[in-house]
C-alpha cells in the first residue's frame, strides 16, 4: 500500500451523513489538537497496543531518514488509552493531510471512562504501508529517535510530549516510558 493515504481515506464513507463523529487519538493527536472539536474526553480502545513502529517521512523525519512515531498493533487483551474528540466531518480534510504518511481511518468501538461506548474512527498505520518500520528494542528505538528530525521538529519532542500527555491522563505505558528513559540516558551523555 502507498505511504500517502489521503485518496484512500477520502473514500471512507462509513460515517457519511453524520453531523459529528468521535475520533480516538493515541499519539500526537493526544497532545496536539490543532483542529476544532465539539467535545474532548479521555477514552480507550480494546485489542490494540501503542508502538513506535511507524516511520515518519513528513513530520519527525524525512523520506531519506525517517523518524519513528506511534501506530497501533493488534494484541489480544491489550487496552490503549488516549483522548477522544467529537468532530464534524469538515475536519477530516485537515486530519487526512496531517496523518497522510501511512495512516488509514478505521472504524472501531471507543470506550469512555464511564464505560459508555461509541463507534468512532482511529487513524492507524497498518503493517502493509510502505513507511512501516516494525519492531525494535526500546533501546534501539530511543537511539533512532535521538538522531531523527523532520519538518515538525525533533523526533524526541514527539516522544516527550506523548509521555507527558500520558502522565497527565494518569496512564502508564511501559513501551513509551521505557523509550523515554533510554532517550534521557542518551541525551545526558
Ligand atoms: C494519533 O495520534 O492518533 C495518530 C498518530 C499520530 O498522529 O501521532
Backbone and ligand atoms as CSV (ligand in chain L), in Angstrom:
chain,resi,resn,atom,element,x,y,z
A,1,UNK,N,N,0.841,-1.210,0.000
A,1,UNK,CA,C,0.000,0.000,0.000
A,1,UNK,C,C,0.868,1.249,0.000
A,2,UNK,N,N,0.469,2.242,-0.776
A,2,UNK,CA,C,1.194,3.509,-0.839
A,2,UNK,C,C,1.289,4.165,0.537
A,3,UNK,N,N,2.363,4.930,0.749
A,3,UNK,CA,C,2.505,5.604,2.046
A,3,UNK,C,C,1.554,6.794,2.139
A,4,UNK,N,N,1.110,7.364,0.995
A,4,UNK,CA,C,0.189,8.508,1.064
A,4,UNK,C,C,-1.250,8.006,1.027
A,5,UNK,N,N,-1.934,8.177,2.159
A,5,UNK,CA,C,-3.256,7.560,2.324
A,5,UNK,C,C,-4.419,8.534,2.082
A,6,UNK,N,N,-4.130,9.755,1.623
A,6,UNK,CA,C,-5.213,10.756,1.501
A,6,UNK,C,C,-6.360,10.232,0.620
A,7,UNK,N,N,-6.029,9.724,-0.573
A,7,UNK,CA,C,-7.086,9.311,-1.507
A,7,UNK,C,C,-7.906,8.158,-0.921
A,8,UNK,N,N,-7.243,7.213,-0.271
A,8,UNK,CA,C,-7.975,6.070,0.316
A,8,UNK,C,C,-8.904,6.578,1.422
A,9,UNK,N,N,-8.397,7.471,2.278
A,9,UNK,CA,C,-9.223,7.955,3.387
A,9,UNK,C,C,-10.419,8.779,2.901
A,10,UNK,N,N,-10.239,9.491,1.776
A,10,UNK,CA,C,-11.365,10.285,1.259
A,10,UNK,C,C,-12.512,9.397,0.791
A,11,UNK,N,N,-12.207,8.129,0.480
A,11,UNK,CA,C,-13.264,7.208,0.016
A,11,UNK,C,C,-13.988,6.537,1.185
A,12,UNK,N,N,-13.507,6.787,2.409
A,12,UNK,CA,C,-14.111,6.164,3.595
A,12,UNK,C,C,-15.465,6.821,3.851
A,13,UNK,N,N,-16.541,6.083,3.588
A,13,UNK,CA,C,-17.865,6.726,3.626
A,13,UNK,C,C,-18.744,6.236,4.780
A,14,UNK,N,N,-18.153,5.483,5.699
A,14,UNK,CA,C,-18.944,4.846,6.752
A,14,UNK,C,C,-19.785,5.833,7.566
A,15,UNK,N,N,-19.226,7.025,7.812
A,15,UNK,CA,C,-19.943,7.973,8.669
A,15,UNK,C,C,-20.583,9.107,7.862
A,16,UNK,N,N,-20.715,8.908,6.545
A,16,UNK,CA,C,-21.327,9.943,5.691
A,16,UNK,C,C,-22.729,10.280,6.194
A,17,UNK,N,N,-23.057,11.562,6.165
A,17,UNK,CA,C,-24.392,11.980,6.585
A,17,UNK,C,C,-24.479,12.276,8.067
A,18,UNK,N,N,-23.443,11.946,8.810
A,18,UNK,CA,C,-23.467,12.231,10.252
A,18,UNK,C,C,-22.994,13.661,10.504
A,19,UNK,N,N,-23.596,14.293,11.526
A,19,UNK,CA,C,-23.182,15.670,11.858
A,19,UNK,C,C,-21.873,15.691,12.630
A,20,UNK,N,N,-21.609,14.626,13.369
A,20,UNK,CA,C,-20.384,14.574,14.166
A,20,UNK,C,C,-19.956,13.120,14.348
A,21,UNK,N,N,-18.652,12.937,14.545
A,21,UNK,CA,C,-18.061,11.607,14.688
A,21,UNK,C,C,-17.010,11.676,15.797
A,22,UNK,N,N,-16.895,10.624,16.600
A,22,UNK,CA,C,-15.831,10.563,17.604
A,22,UNK,C,C,-14.542,10.054,16.954
A,23,UNK,N,N,-13.468,10.761,17.225
A,23,UNK,CA,C,-12.135,10.387,16.742
A,23,UNK,C,C,-11.298,10.027,17.960
A,24,UNK,N,N,-10.643,8.866,17.938
A,24,UNK,CA,C,-9.760,8.478,19.049
A,24,UNK,C,C,-8.317,8.785,18.671
A,25,UNK,N,N,-7.613,9.517,19.530
A,25,UNK,CA,C,-6.202,9.819,19.314
A,25,UNK,C,C,-5.344,9.130,20.352
A,26,UNK,N,N,-4.220,8.561,19.917
A,26,UNK,CA,C,-3.343,7.811,20.843
A,26,UNK,C,C,-1.886,8.258,20.748
A,27,UNK,N,N,-1.585,9.161,19.806
A,27,UNK,CA,C,-0.207,9.633,19.631
A,27,UNK,C,C,-0.190,11.148,19.718
A,28,UNK,N,N,0.289,11.785,18.651
A,28,UNK,CA,C,0.329,13.256,18.688
A,28,UNK,C,C,-1.072,13.855,18.789
A,29,UNK,N,N,-2.084,13.083,18.380
A,29,UNK,CA,C,-3.447,13.616,18.493
A,29,UNK,C,C,-3.871,13.783,19.951
A,30,UNK,N,N,-3.156,13.168,20.891
A,30,UNK,CA,C,-3.484,13.414,22.307
A,30,UNK,C,C,-3.030,14.813,22.711
A,31,UNK,N,N,-1.800,15.160,22.322
A,31,UNK,CA,C,-1.224,16.402,22.861
A,31,UNK,C,C,-1.280,17.579,21.890
A,32,UNK,N,N,-1.586,17.313,20.612
A,32,UNK,CA,C,-1.637,18.426,19.656
A,32,UNK,C,C,-2.972,18.398,18.909
A,33,UNK,N,N,-3.964,19.081,19.491
A,33,UNK,CA,C,-5.283,19.146,18.857
A,33,UNK,C,C,-5.350,20.453,18.068
A,34,UNK,N,N,-4.795,20.437,16.852
A,34,UNK,CA,C,-4.760,21.651,16.019
A,34,UNK,C,C,-5.969,21.699,15.078
A,35,UNK,N,N,-7.133,21.320,15.611
A,35,UNK,CA,C,-8.366,21.270,14.819
A,35,UNK,C,C,-9.529,21.577,15.769
A,36,UNK,N,N,-10.625,22.075,15.238
A,36,UNK,CA,C,-11.771,22.353,16.117
A,36,UNK,C,C,-12.482,21.066,16.540
A,37,UNK,N,N,-12.970,21.053,17.752
A,37,UNK,CA,C,-13.749,19.889,18.204
A,37,UNK,C,C,-14.885,20.364,19.112
A,38,UNK,N,N,-15.917,19.535,19.202
A,38,UNK,CA,C,-17.111,19.883,19.980
A,38,UNK,C,C,-16.981,19.438,21.428
A,39,UNK,N,N,-16.287,18.323,21.626
A,39,UNK,CA,C,-16.069,17.777,22.981
A,39,UNK,C,C,-14.773,16.994,22.962
A,40,UNK,N,N,-14.182,16.812,24.137
A,40,UNK,CA,C,-12.959,16.021,24.260
A,40,UNK,C,C,-13.082,15.182,25.527
A,41,UNK,N,N,-12.852,13.879,25.408
A,41,UNK,CA,C,-12.997,13.005,26.584
A,41,UNK,C,C,-11.918,11.924,26.575
A,42,UNK,N,N,-11.242,11.682,27.721
A,42,UNK,CA,C,-10.321,10.547,27.796
A,42,UNK,C,C,-11.072,9.266,27.451
A,43,UNK,N,N,-10.404,8.375,26.735
A,43,UNK,CA,C,-11.079,7.159,26.265
A,43,UNK,C,C,-10.042,6.079,26.018
A,44,UNK,N,N,-10.527,4.894,25.638
A,44,UNK,CA,C,-9.599,3.799,25.323
A,44,UNK,C,C,-10.190,2.934,24.222
A,45,UNK,N,N,-9.306,2.126,23.615
A,45,UNK,CA,C,-9.809,1.114,22.696
A,45,UNK,C,C,-9.180,-0.226,23.068
A,46,UNK,N,N,-9.953,-1.261,22.897
A,46,UNK,CA,C,-9.532,-2.598,23.344
A,46,UNK,C,C,-8.966,-3.393,22.175
A,47,UNK,N,N,-7.928,-4.214,22.482
A,47,UNK,CA,C,-7.384,-5.124,21.481
A,47,UNK,C,C,-6.261,-4.527,20.649
A,48,UNK,N,N,-5.808,-3.349,21.045
A,48,UNK,CA,C,-4.728,-2.679,20.295
A,48,UNK,C,C,-3.717,-2.105,21.278
A,49,UNK,N,N,-2.442,-2.120,20.876
A,49,UNK,CA,C,-1.398,-1.564,21.721
A,49,UNK,C,C,-0.563,-0.540,20.943
A,50,UNK,N,N,-0.115,0.505,21.658
A,50,UNK,CA,C,0.631,1.627,21.040
A,50,UNK,C,C,2.100,1.226,20.862
A,51,UNK,N,N,2.643,1.402,19.660
A,51,UNK,CA,C,4.043,1.060,19.412
A,51,UNK,C,C,4.709,2.094,18.493
A,52,UNK,N,N,5.964,2.404,18.779
A,52,UNK,CA,C,6.752,3.307,17.919
A,52,UNK,C,C,7.307,2.524,16.730
A,53,UNK,N,N,6.413,2.005,15.912
A,53,UNK,CA,C,6.812,1.126,14.815
A,53,UNK,C,C,6.560,1.754,13.440
A,54,UNK,N,N,6.047,2.980,13.400
A,54,UNK,CA,C,5.744,3.604,12.107
A,54,UNK,C,C,6.832,4.619,11.760
A,55,UNK,N,N,7.261,4.614,10.497
A,55,UNK,CA,C,8.230,5.605,10.043
A,55,UNK,C,C,7.541,6.927,9.772
A,56,UNK,N,N,8.230,8.018,10.059
A,56,UNK,CA,C,7.681,9.345,9.761
A,56,UNK,C,C,8.572,10.025,8.734
A,57,UNK,N,N,8.016,10.201,7.521
A,57,UNK,CA,C,8.757,10.848,6.429
A,57,UNK,C,C,8.495,12.338,6.378
A,58,UNK,N,N,7.372,12.748,6.995
A,58,UNK,CA,C,6.907,14.114,6.747
A,58,UNK,C,C,6.823,14.977,7.999
A,59,UNK,N,N,6.905,14.406,9.184
A,59,UNK,CA,C,6.804,15.206,10.408
A,59,UNK,C,C,8.082,15.135,11.252
A,60,UNK,N,N,8.492,13.921,11.614
A,60,UNK,CA,C,9.619,13.764,12.559
A,60,UNK,C,C,10.818,13.101,11.914
A,61,UNK,N,N,10.859,13.150,10.577
A,61,UNK,CA,C,11.972,12.593,9.821
A,61,UNK,C,C,11.788,13.019,8.374
A,62,UNK,N,N,12.540,12.394,7.489
A,62,UNK,CA,C,12.454,12.692,6.053
A,62,UNK,C,C,12.367,11.349,5.317
A,63,UNK,N,N,12.015,11.360,4.022
A,63,UNK,CA,C,11.979,10.077,3.297
A,63,UNK,C,C,13.334,9.365,3.341
A,64,UNK,N,N,14.427,10.138,3.343
A,64,UNK,CA,C,15.769,9.530,3.365
A,64,UNK,C,C,16.124,9.021,4.762
A,65,UNK,N,N,15.635,9.714,5.779
A,65,UNK,CA,C,15.961,9.346,7.171
A,65,UNK,C,C,14.687,9.463,8.017
A,66,UNK,N,N,13.779,8.485,7.870
A,66,UNK,CA,C,12.504,8.569,8.594
A,66,UNK,C,C,12.690,8.558,10.112
A,67,UNK,N,N,11.827,9.298,10.811
A,67,UNK,CA,C,11.781,9.192,12.264
A,67,UNK,C,C,10.881,8.038,12.662
A,68,UNK,N,N,10.640,7.906,13.972
A,68,UNK,CA,C,9.737,6.838,14.455
A,68,UNK,C,C,8.611,7.458,15.249
A,69,UNK,N,N,7.372,7.116,14.872
A,69,UNK,CA,C,6.182,7.617,15.550
A,69,UNK,C,C,5.271,6.425,15.864
A,70,UNK,N,N,4.191,6.701,16.612
A,70,UNK,CA,C,3.388,5.549,17.042
A,70,UNK,C,C,2.304,5.171,16.039
A,71,UNK,N,N,2.011,3.882,16.060
A,71,UNK,CA,C,0.819,3.343,15.424
A,71,UNK,C,C,0.214,2.347,16.415
A,72,UNK,N,N,-0.885,1.726,16.046
A,72,UNK,CA,C,-1.483,0.706,16.909
A,72,UNK,C,C,-1.303,-0.665,16.267
A,73,UNK,N,N,-0.980,-1.633,17.119
A,73,UNK,CA,C,-0.770,-3.014,16.685
A,73,UNK,C,C,-1.803,-3.876,17.411
A,74,UNK,N,N,-2.418,-4.781,16.666
A,74,UNK,CA,C,-3.435,-5.638,17.303
A,74,UNK,C,C,-2.795,-6.559,18.325
A,75,UNK,N,N,-3.392,-6.629,19.502
A,75,UNK,CA,C,-2.880,-7.513,20.562
A,75,UNK,C,C,-4.052,-7.909,21.454
A,76,UNK,N,N,-4.336,-9.200,21.498
A,76,UNK,CA,C,-5.482,-9.667,22.297
A,76,UNK,C,C,-5.311,-9.245,23.753
A,77,UNK,N,N,-6.348,-8.697,24.338
A,77,UNK,CA,C,-6.325,-8.333,25.757
A,77,UNK,C,C,-5.745,-6.959,26.050
A,78,UNK,N,N,-5.114,-6.334,25.058
A,78,UNK,CA,C,-4.498,-5.012,25.306
A,78,UNK,C,C,-5.567,-3.921,25.361
A,79,UNK,N,N,-5.243,-2.858,26.122
A,79,UNK,CA,C,-6.108,-1.668,26.156
A,79,UNK,C,C,-5.204,-0.475,25.850
A,80,UNK,N,N,-5.580,0.350,24.905
A,80,UNK,CA,C,-4.802,1.559,24.610
A,80,UNK,C,C,-5.591,2.785,25.079
A,81,UNK,N,N,-4.978,3.555,25.971
A,81,UNK,CA,C,-5.622,4.764,26.487
A,81,UNK,C,C,-5.204,5.982,25.665
A,82,UNK,N,N,-6.151,6.901,25.485
A,82,UNK,CA,C,-5.845,8.113,24.731
A,82,UNK,C,C,-6.933,9.146,24.941
A,83,UNK,N,N,-7.141,9.971,23.932
A,83,UNK,CA,C,-8.108,11.062,24.029
A,83,UNK,C,C,-9.063,10.991,22.830
A,84,UNK,N,N,-10.355,11.107,23.118
A,84,UNK,CA,C,-11.333,11.102,22.023
A,84,UNK,C,C,-11.888,12.512,21.817
A,85,UNK,N,N,-12.111,12.865,20.567
A,85,UNK,CA,C,-12.618,14.188,20.195
A,85,UNK,C,C,-13.886,13.999,19.360
A,86,UNK,N,N,-14.902,14.768,19.679
A,86,UNK,CA,C,-16.099,14.773,18.840
A,86,UNK,C,C,-15.908,15.864,17.795
A,87,UNK,N,N,-15.829,15.444,16.523
A,87,UNK,CA,C,-15.517,16.409,15.456
A,87,UNK,C,C,-16.605,16.381,14.381
A,88,UNK,N,N,-16.616,17.431,13.584
A,88,UNK,CA,C,-17.546,17.468,12.456
A,88,UNK,C,C,-16.795,16.991,11.203
A,89,UNK,N,N,-17.525,16.482,10.190
A,89,UNK,CA,C,-16.858,15.872,9.026
A,89,UNK,C,C,-15.893,16.805,8.290
A,90,UNK,N,N,-16.098,18.128,8.390
A,90,UNK,CA,C,-15.187,19.052,7.673
A,90,UNK,C,C,-13.749,18.934,8.175
A,91,UNK,N,N,-13.588,18.456,9.397
A,91,UNK,CA,C,-12.248,18.389,9.993
A,91,UNK,C,C,-11.385,17.293,9.336
A,92,UNK,N,N,-12.038,16.345,8.631
A,92,UNK,CA,C,-11.267,15.229,8.080
A,92,UNK,C,C,-10.253,15.650,7.025
A,93,UNK,N,N,-10.534,16.716,6.285
A,93,UNK,CA,C,-9.565,17.139,5.256
A,93,UNK,C,C,-8.229,17.476,5.925
A,94,UNK,N,N,-8.293,18.214,7.027
A,94,UNK,CA,C,-7.071,18.572,7.754
A,94,UNK,C,C,-6.395,17.323,8.334
A,95,UNK,N,N,-7.210,16.455,8.957
A,95,UNK,CA,C,-6.631,15.270,9.601
A,95,UNK,C,C,-6.036,14.306,8.569
A,96,UNK,N,N,-6.725,14.143,7.421
A,96,UNK,CA,C,-6.201,13.236,6.387
A,96,UNK,C,C,-4.847,13.730,5.893
A,97,UNK,N,N,-4.691,15.064,5.795
A,97,UNK,CA,C,-3.400,15.612,5.368
A,97,UNK,C,C,-2.347,15.381,6.440
A,98,UNK,N,N,-2.715,15.664,7.679
A,98,UNK,CA,C,-1.763,15.506,8.797
A,98,UNK,C,C,-1.316,14.041,8.952
A,99,UNK,N,N,-2.225,13.114,8.753
A,99,UNK,CA,C,-1.946,11.689,9.002
A,99,UNK,C,C,-1.665,10.915,7.705
A,100,UNK,N,N,-1.286,11.642,6.636
A,100,UNK,CA,C,-1.225,11.022,5.312
A,100,UNK,C,C,-0.106,9.994,5.129
A,101,UNK,N,N,0.865,9.998,6.022
A,101,UNK,CA,C,2.030,9.125,5.826
A,101,UNK,C,C,1.758,7.708,6.368
A,102,UNK,N,N,0.777,7.058,5.743
A,102,UNK,CA,C,0.544,5.647,6.067
A,102,UNK,C,C,-0.675,5.348,6.917
A,103,UNK,N,N,-1.314,6.373,7.465
A,103,UNK,CA,C,-2.429,6.129,8.404
A,103,UNK,C,C,-3.765,6.035,7.676
A,104,UNK,N,N,-4.535,4.994,8.004
A,104,UNK,CA,C,-5.872,4.806,7.441
A,104,UNK,C,C,-6.911,5.088,8.511
A,105,UNK,N,N,-8.008,5.697,8.100
A,105,UNK,CA,C,-9.129,5.882,9.033
A,105,UNK,C,C,-9.852,4.553,9.196
A,106,UNK,N,N,-9.823,3.992,10.385
A,106,UNK,CA,C,-10.524,2.729,10.629
A,106,UNK,C,C,-11.619,2.947,11.661
A,107,UNK,N,N,-12.754,2.288,11.450
A,107,UNK,CA,C,-13.875,2.404,12.395
A,107,UNK,C,C,-13.710,1.363,13.486
A,108,UNK,N,N,-13.914,1.778,14.728
A,108,UNK,CA,C,-13.880,0.801,15.823
A,108,UNK,C,C,-14.538,1.330,17.092
A,109,UNK,N,N,-14.873,0.431,18.026
A,109,UNK,CA,C,-15.515,0.875,19.261
A,109,UNK,C,C,-14.545,1.659,20.138
A,110,UNK,N,N,-15.030,2.758,20.682
A,110,UNK,CA,C,-14.259,3.615,21.596
A,110,UNK,C,C,-14.989,3.589,22.933
A,111,UNK,N,N,-14.243,3.366,24.019
A,111,UNK,CA,C,-14.860,3.302,25.350
A,111,UNK,C,C,-14.427,4.498,26.181
A,112,UNK,N,N,-15.398,5.211,26.761
A,112,UNK,CA,C,-15.082,6.354,27.630
A,112,UNK,C,C,-14.862,5.861,29.054
A,113,UNK,N,N,-14.373,6.774,29.902
A,113,UNK,CA,C,-14.029,6.356,31.264
A,113,UNK,C,C,-15.245,5.897,32.062
A,114,UNK,N,N,-16.435,6.412,31.703
A,114,UNK,CA,C,-17.644,5.964,32.419
A,114,UNK,C,C,-18.233,4.685,31.802
A,115,UNK,N,N,-17.444,4.045,30.890
A,115,UNK,CA,C,-17.800,2.767,30.241
A,115,UNK,C,C,-18.801,2.925,29.097
A,116,UNK,N,N,-19.248,4.140,28.834
A,116,UNK,CA,C,-20.053,4.383,27.633
A,116,UNK,C,C,-19.239,3.994,26.410
A,117,UNK,N,N,-19.896,3.456,25.382
A,117,UNK,CA,C,-19.159,3.047,24.190
A,117,UNK,C,C,-19.797,3.645,22.939
A,118,UNK,N,N,-18.972,4.085,21.985
A,118,UNK,CA,C,-19.486,4.559,20.700
A,118,UNK,C,C,-18.627,3.955,19.598
A,119,UNK,N,N,-19.161,3.902,18.388
A,119,UNK,CA,C,-18.310,3.537,17.267
A,119,UNK,C,C,-17.725,4.820,16.696
A,120,UNK,N,N,-16.426,4.857,16.554
A,120,UNK,CA,C,-15.771,6.065,16.044
A,120,UNK,C,C,-14.629,5.712,15.117
A,121,UNK,N,N,-13.751,6.678,14.906
A,121,UNK,CA,C,-12.652,6.500,13.963
A,121,UNK,C,C,-11.305,6.618,14.647
A,122,UNK,N,N,-10.350,5.873,14.125
A,122,UNK,CA,C,-8.975,5.920,14.616
A,122,UNK,C,C,-8.071,5.907,13.383
A,123,UNK,N,N,-7.015,6.719,13.367
A,123,UNK,CA,C,-6.016,6.664,12.283
A,123,UNK,C,C,-4.952,5.644,12.677
A,124,UNK,N,N,-4.856,4.577,11.904
A,124,UNK,CA,C,-3.886,3.516,12.200
A,124,UNK,C,C,-3.012,3.262,10.973
A,125,UNK,N,N,-1.696,3.166,11.208
A,125,UNK,CA,C,-0.761,2.827,10.129
A,125,UNK,C,C,-0.540,1.319,10.186
A,126,UNK,N,N,-1.145,0.597,9.276
A,126,UNK,CA,C,-1.098,-0.870,9.308
A,126,UNK,C,C,0.247,-1.359,8.731
A,127,UNK,N,N,0.634,-2.582,9.103
A,127,UNK,CA,C,1.970,-3.060,8.703
A,127,UNK,C,C,2.209,-3.127,7.197
A,128,UNK,N,N,1.152,-3.054,6.378
A,128,UNK,CA,C,1.367,-3.132,4.930
A,128,UNK,C,C,1.667,-1.777,4.291
A,129,UNK,N,N,1.753,-0.689,5.092
A,129,UNK,CA,C,2.089,0.598,4.466
A,129,UNK,C,C,3.603,0.701,4.305
A,130,UNK,N,N,4.044,1.381,3.247
A,130,UNK,CA,C,5.468,1.343,2.896
A,130,UNK,C,C,6.355,2.095,3.888
A,131,UNK,N,N,5.756,2.931,4.753
A,131,UNK,CA,C,6.565,3.645,5.753
A,131,UNK,C,C,6.687,2.866,7.067
A,132,UNK,N,N,6.041,1.695,7.136
A,132,UNK,CA,C,6.071,0.908,8.385
A,132,UNK,C,C,7.490,0.398,8.639
A,133,UNK,N,N,7.977,0.572,9.868
A,133,UNK,CA,C,9.334,0.122,10.208
A,133,UNK,C,C,9.325,-1.162,11.022
A,134,UNK,N,N,8.300,-1.366,11.827
A,134,UNK,CA,C,8.197,-2.600,12.596
A,134,UNK,C,C,8.940,-2.575,13.910
A,135,UNK,N,N,9.021,-3.773,14.508
A,135,UNK,CA,C,9.522,-3.896,15.876
A,135,UNK,C,C,11.021,-3.630,15.975
A,136,UNK,N,N,11.417,-3.113,17.132
A,136,UNK,CA,C,12.830,-2.970,17.511
A,136,UNK,C,C,12.827,-2.869,19.028
A,137,UNK,N,N,13.973,-3.027,19.647
A,137,UNK,CA,C,14.015,-2.911,21.110
A,137,UNK,C,C,13.772,-1.454,21.498
A,138,UNK,N,N,13.326,-1.243,22.739
A,138,UNK,CA,C,13.083,0.130,23.222
A,138,UNK,C,C,14.382,0.940,23.177
A,139,UNK,N,N,15.497,0.277,23.436
A,139,UNK,CA,C,16.795,0.967,23.402
A,139,UNK,C,C,17.138,1.423,21.968
A,140,UNK,N,N,16.922,0.538,21.003
A,140,UNK,CA,C,17.204,0.899,19.602
A,140,UNK,C,C,16.240,1.984,19.115
A,141,UNK,N,N,14.979,1.904,19.562
A,141,UNK,CA,C,14.009,2.930,19.160
A,141,UNK,C,C,14.441,4.286,19.727
A,142,UNK,N,N,14.910,4.308,20.973
A,142,UNK,CA,C,15.365,5.565,21.576
A,142,UNK,C,C,16.546,6.146,20.784
A,143,UNK,N,N,17.473,5.287,20.377
A,143,UNK,CA,C,18.637,5.762,19.607
A,143,UNK,C,C,18.189,6.325,18.261
A,144,UNK,N,N,17.219,5.658,17.646
A,144,UNK,CA,C,16.677,6.113,16.360
A,144,UNK,C,C,16.015,7.498,16.526
A,145,UNK,N,N,15.219,7.624,17.592
A,145,UNK,CA,C,14.522,8.891,17.850
A,145,UNK,C,C,15.538,10.006,18.138
A,146,UNK,N,N,16.589,9.666,18.851
A,146,UNK,CA,C,17.592,10.677,19.237
A,146,UNK,C,C,18.244,11.327,18.019
A,147,UNK,N,N,18.369,10.572,16.912
A,147,UNK,CA,C,19.080,11.133,15.747
A,147,UNK,C,C,18.130,11.648,14.662
A,148,UNK,N,N,16.797,11.590,14.915
A,148,UNK,CA,C,15.840,11.938,13.853
A,148,UNK,C,C,15.236,13.319,14.043
A,149,UNK,N,N,15.027,13.981,12.921
A,149,UNK,CA,C,14.403,15.311,12.932
A,149,UNK,C,C,13.678,15.511,11.603
A,150,UNK,N,N,12.573,16.239,11.627
A,150,UNK,CA,C,11.811,16.458,10.394
A,150,UNK,C,C,11.168,17.828,10.412
A,151,UNK,N,N,10.303,18.102,9.428
A,151,UNK,CA,C,9.683,19.433,9.320
A,151,UNK,C,C,8.903,19.851,10.569
A,152,UNK,N,N,8.384,18.915,11.358
A,152,UNK,CA,C,7.642,19.280,12.576
A,152,UNK,C,C,8.549,19.390,13.797
A,153,UNK,N,N,9.853,19.140,13.602
A,153,UNK,CA,C,10.792,19.290,14.714
A,153,UNK,C,C,11.454,17.975,15.085
A,154,UNK,N,N,12.233,17.988,16.194
A,154,UNK,CA,C,12.957,16.787,16.608
A,154,UNK,C,C,12.001,15.662,16.976
A,155,UNK,N,N,12.384,14.447,16.604
A,155,UNK,CA,C,11.588,13.271,16.948
A,155,UNK,C,C,11.465,13.135,18.474
A,156,UNK,N,N,12.493,13.579,19.204
A,156,UNK,CA,C,12.465,13.472,20.671
A,156,UNK,C,C,11.321,14.302,21.256
A,157,UNK,N,N,10.974,15.426,20.626
A,157,UNK,CA,C,9.843,16.231,21.123
A,157,UNK,C,C,8.545,15.429,21.064
A,158,UNK,N,N,8.368,14.692,19.967
A,158,UNK,CA,C,7.148,13.862,19.812
A,158,UNK,C,C,7.045,12.878,20.973
A,159,UNK,N,N,8.154,12.178,21.233
A,159,UNK,CA,C,8.153,11.192,22.323
A,159,UNK,C,C,7.901,11.868,23.672
A,160,UNK,N,N,8.611,12.952,23.941
A,160,UNK,CA,C,8.482,13.596,25.260
A,160,UNK,C,C,7.087,14.192,25.469
A,161,UNK,N,N,6.532,14.803,24.436
A,161,UNK,CA,C,5.169,15.356,24.558
A,161,UNK,C,C,4.158,14.227,24.816
A,162,UNK,N,N,4.346,13.113,24.119
A,162,UNK,CA,C,3.412,11.985,24.300
A,162,UNK,C,C,3.521,11.427,25.717
A,163,UNK,N,N,4.754,11.242,26.203
A,163,UNK,CA,C,4.948,10.698,27.560
A,163,UNK,C,C,4.327,11.646,28.591
A,164,UNK,N,N,4.528,12.943,28.424
A,164,UNK,CA,C,3.945,13.924,29.357
A,164,UNK,C,C,2.420,13.860,29.310
A,165,UNK,N,N,1.866,13.792,28.105
A,165,UNK,CA,C,0.399,13.758,27.965
A,165,UNK,C,C,-0.179,12.505,28.618
A,166,UNK,N,N,0.516,11.369,28.479
A,166,UNK,CA,C,0.017,10.135,29.098
A,166,UNK,C,C,0.067,10.243,30.614
A,167,UNK,N,N,1.114,10.872,31.146
A,167,UNK,CA,C,1.181,11.085,32.606
A,167,UNK,C,C,0.033,11.983,33.051
A,168,UNK,N,N,-0.233,13.029,32.271
A,168,UNK,CA,C,-1.342,13.934,32.628
A,168,UNK,C,C,-2.679,13.189,32.633
A,169,UNK,N,N,-2.786,12.194,31.761
A,169,UNK,CA,C,-4.014,11.378,31.725
A,169,UNK,C,C,-4.016,10.335,32.837
A,170,UNK,N,N,-2.879,10.202,33.525
A,170,UNK,CA,C,-2.774,9.199,34.591
A,170,UNK,C,C,-2.629,7.787,34.049
A,171,UNK,N,N,-2.045,7.657,32.838
A,171,UNK,CA,C,-1.943,6.349,32.207
A,171,UNK,C,C,-0.491,5.919,32.043
A,172,UNK,N,N,-0.206,4.713,32.484
A,172,UNK,CA,C,1.137,4.170,32.342
A,172,UNK,C,C,1.233,3.426,31.009
A,173,UNK,N,N,2.295,3.691,30.250
A,173,UNK,CA,C,2.536,2.931,29.024
A,173,UNK,C,C,3.990,2.499,29.061
A,174,UNK,N,N,4.198,1.234,29.358
A,174,UNK,CA,C,5.557,0.739,29.577
A,174,UNK,C,C,6.479,0.974,28.379
A,175,UNK,N,N,5.972,0.698,27.170
A,175,UNK,CA,C,6.770,0.869,25.938
A,175,UNK,C,C,7.226,2.323,25.802
A,176,UNK,N,N,6.288,3.252,25.951
A,176,UNK,CA,C,6.613,4.681,25.781
A,176,UNK,C,C,7.571,5.150,26.881
A,177,UNK,N,N,7.296,4.767,28.126
A,177,UNK,CA,C,8.111,5.264,29.241
A,177,UNK,C,C,9.512,4.645,29.237
A,178,UNK,N,N,9.612,3.429,28.723
A,178,UNK,CA,C,10.946,2.816,28.645
A,178,UNK,C,C,11.788,3.502,27.563
A,179,UNK,N,N,11.172,3.827,26.444
A,179,UNK,CA,C,11.899,4.560,25.396
A,179,UNK,C,C,12.319,5.930,25.937
A,180,UNK,N,N,11.409,6.568,26.673
A,180,UNK,CA,C,11.717,7.884,27.265
A,180,UNK,C,C,12.950,7.785,28.186
A,181,UNK,N,N,12.987,6.713,28.976
A,181,UNK,CA,C,14.111,6.523,29.913
A,181,UNK,C,C,15.428,6.328,29.136
A,182,UNK,N,N,15.403,5.515,28.098
A,182,UNK,CA,C,16.614,5.300,27.293
A,182,UNK,C,C,17.042,6.595,26.602
A,183,UNK,N,N,16.073,7.345,26.124
A,183,UNK,CA,C,16.394,8.596,25.429
A,183,UNK,C,C,17.038,9.611,26.402
A,184,UNK,N,N,16.486,9.696,27.596
A,184,UNK,CA,C,17.047,10.622,28.597
A,184,UNK,C,C,18.486,10.225,28.909
A,185,UNK,N,N,18.744,8.906,28.986
A,185,UNK,CA,C,20.113,8.437,29.274
A,185,UNK,C,C,21.047,8.815,28.128
A,186,UNK,N,N,20.580,8.651,26.904
A,186,UNK,CA,C,21.414,9.003,25.737
A,186,UNK,C,C,21.714,10.497,25.714
A,187,UNK,N,N,20.690,11.299,26.056
A,187,UNK,CA,C,20.851,12.751,25.958
A,187,UNK,C,C,21.692,13.325,27.105
A,188,UNK,N,N,21.849,12.551,28.187
A,188,UNK,CA,C,22.647,13.069,29.314
A,188,UNK,C,C,24.117,12.680,29.166
A,189,UNK,N,N,24.427,11.947,28.085
A,189,UNK,CA,C,25.833,11.512,27.905
A,189,UNK,C,C,26.719,12.670,27.483
L,1,LIG,C1,C,-2.817,9.522,16.664
L,1,LIG,O1,O,-2.250,10.338,17.385
L,1,LIG,O2,O,-3.956,9.074,16.973
L,1,LIG,C2,C,-2.214,9.046,15.383
L,1,LIG,C3,C,-0.729,9.045,15.334
L,1,LIG,C4,C,-0.109,10.402,15.424
L,1,LIG,O3,O,-0.547,11.329,14.729
L,1,LIG,O4,O,0.856,10.564,16.188
